[in-house]
Amino acid sequence: MFSDINKRRDVERKVKEEGRLPPGQSATLKFPVLHYGPIPTFDPSTWDFKVWGEVEEPAYWDWEAFQKLPRTSVKMDIHCVTRWSKFDTTWEGVSLKALVQAGLIRLKSSAAYLVQHCEYGYTTNMPLSVAMGDNFLMATHFNGEPLTPDHGFPLRGVVGKILGRDDLKDVYLWKGGKWLRGLEFTQNDQPGFWERAGYHNEADIWLEQRTQGY
């Protein structure tokens, strides 16, 4: 137990010296589980994924087809609004940016925001400029293993900080929805579940935008 505490402190000291620990955050070696509502069951024969809204043509993939989409891997630090941070995590999955660049999703010029639609009607929102960043991924794997059900299996949105990429906006982890089932592109911003409940709409980790009126 004491060795874990010392290791966590060493990690925190290191990332703080490197300028990687946002204000108000503490390093963790674990991966805490936080979500609202029950964990959904997964049936690959009925699971589907939809893209609609401000797109030239809606898109649809079943589980088999989704697994054949172009895949990528990204290493990021992730930061939870509840004040824990986990460093050097590796995620694998499908990049929205890559799908758009490949023409598999064709956005209208009117598309300005993304709403992630998840199981049980849960949603979260972000500007299209954030969603199109290299630090937003629709992930199926974490650190080389398939996601566990409590972390969003089979698919979740994930956002984080890519070391050295100061051109990207870094937002809290809740801006990536667990158990992701679809993407809706909109002209106007549509605050999601936690945003309507009082969380900050922008969620910038460096400005500690945790709640409205932070």
N, C-alpha and C positions, 0 to 999 in steps of 0.2 A: 504494500500500500504506500509506504513512504517513498519507495523508488518511483512509483507513478507520480506522486506529488512533486518530487524533485525534477522528474523528466518534464512534467507540464510547466513547471516554473522556468526550466532551462529554455524550453520552446518559446514561452512568452517573452523571456528576456531577449532572446535572439531576434524574434520578429519585431519587437519594439525598437531595438537598436537599428533594424533595417527599415524602419518606417512603415511596416506592414500591418501593424495593429491599429485599427481605427479607434477613435476616442470612445471610451465607455465600454470597450470590449475586453474579454478575457479569453486566453487560449484554452482549448480543450483537446484532449487526446481521444475522447469518445465521440460518438455521433448521436447527440440527443434526439429523441423522437418527440416531435411536437406537431400536432394537427388537430383540426376540429372535425368531430364526427367519427363514425366507424371506418374500419378498413374494408374496402370493397373486395368482392371476389373477382377473379379473372377467369374468363372462359375464352380461349383463343378462337373458338368457332363463332362467337358472336361479337367479339370486340371489333370496333371500327374507329376510324379517325377521320374527322371532317374538317374542311377548310372552306370558309364562306365569308360573305360580307363584301367589302370593297376589293373584289378580285375579278379578273376577266372571266373566269370560269371556276365554279366550285370544284374542289378536289375531294377525293374519298379513297381511303385505303383500308383494307382489312389487315389483320395482324400479319399474315404471310407477306402481303405486298409491302407493308410498312417496313418490315425487316430487310427488304431489298433496296430501300432508299439509300442514297449516298450517306456514308457514315464518317464521323470524325471523332477525334479525341482531343480533350483540352484539359490543361492543368490549371487549377484555380484555388484561391483562398476563398472560403465561404464564410459569411457573417450573418448570424441570426439576430433579429431584432431583440430577442431575449438576452442578448449580451454575450453569447459565446461565439468564438471564431475557431474554425478548423483550417489548418494550413496544408498546402501542397496536396490537395485532393485531385484525383484524376477521374474525369467523367467521359463516357463514350455514348454516342447517340447520333442524332440527326440535327444538323444546323439549319435553322430557318434561312439564314443568309445563303447557304449553299443551295437550298431548294429554289430560292428566288433566282439565284445566278444561273441555275441549270434550266430555268423555265418551267419547273414542275409546279411552281406557284407563280402566277402572273398578277401582280398587284396593279390596281388602278392608281392613277395619279392622286386620287382623292383619299387613298389610304394614309392615315396619320397615326393610328393607334392600334394596338393589339390587345384583344381580350382572350386570355387562356380559359377555356371551359373544361372543367374537371368533373369527376363523378359527384353525384348528389347535388348538382347545380352550383358547385363552388366555382368562383371566378376570381381572377386577378388581372390587373391591367398594367400596361406600360406604353410609353411612346414607341412608335415604330422604330425610331432611331436607336433605342435601347435594344429592342427585340432583334434588330438586324446586326447587332454587335457580335463579335467572336466570343463574347462571354455569356451569351444566351444559347442554351442547348436543350433540345428535347432528349433527355437521357434515358438509356435503358440499362447502363452499367455504371458502377461506382468502384473505383480502385480495382478494376479487373474482374469484378464479379457482377452478376445480374443484381439489379436492385432488389432489396428485400421488400415484402409487402408493406411494412410500416414506413418505409422510405419512398414509397410511390410506385412500386412494381405494378404494371410492366413499364410504365412511361411517366416521366415527370419533367416539368420544366426546371431548369437550374440556372442560376445567375451567380456570378462571383467576380473576383478580382484576378485578372491575369497579370502576373508579375511583369513590370516594364511596359505595360500598355496603358499609359496615362491618357490616351485618346478615348478610352471607353468609359462610360458612366458606370460606376460601381454601386449596386443597390443591394438591399437586404434580401436574404434568401427567400422570404415569403413571396417575393415577386416571381418565383417559379412555382407553379402549381403542381402538387402531387396528383397522381392518377389522372393524367391529362388525356382528354378525349377529343379536343378540337381547338381550332384557332379561328377567331372571328376578327376580321380587319374592319375598322370603323373610321368614319370621318371625325367624329367627336369622341372625347374621352368618356369612358364609362367605368367609374370606380368599381372595384370588385368587393368581395365579401369583407375583408379586413379594412379596406379603405372606407367603406360605408360605416364600419363599426368604430372608426376614429383613428385608424392608422394613417400615417402621412402618405399622400398620394405619390410623392416623388421617391422617397425612401433612400436618399443618398447616404451611404455609410459614413462618409467623411464629415458630413454636416450633421450627423446624428438625427436625421429626419425620421424619427420613430413614430411620433404621433402628430396629429394636427395641432398647430400652434406650439410646436416643439420649442 
